[in-house]
Amino acid sequence: MPSTLVSIRKPRPPAERRAIIDAVHAALVESIGIPAHDRSVRLQAFEPDDFAVAAQASENFTLVEVSLFPGRSLAAKRSLYQALVRCLGDFGVAPADVRVILYEVPREDWGLRGGIPGSELDAGFKVEV
């Protein structure tokens, strides 16, 4: 159920962008236990001049923002952070160039499956991990 946005500062070929999306999704499945079919990952690429970051950040700086239901433990979040750093490393992104922000959005603030509040639906997977 998470909705994920990956922002990168370096244009990459289409096949590599698709591979990044797949790798980020795999990290979500591995670390916080979402079902493999539950996929909502977007990637946006910026020119370096259009994505201002700290001076020490490289052109590979990558921001991963994940909106998800509340309920994951700190251990699960830590596992997600580490899985994202690991998977992005496969694309030449140094650990220091990965920033992850989690937005825990209450279930009633998600409109799903035709406009039903998320609080009224079975997620289909365990959120409290």
Beta strands, then each sheet from edge to edge (+ up, - down):
strand 1: 3-8
strand 2: 41-45
strand 3: 62-68
strand 4: 98-104
strand 5: 111-112
strand 6: 116-117
sheet 1: 2+ 1+ 3- 4-
sheet 2: 5+ 6-
end
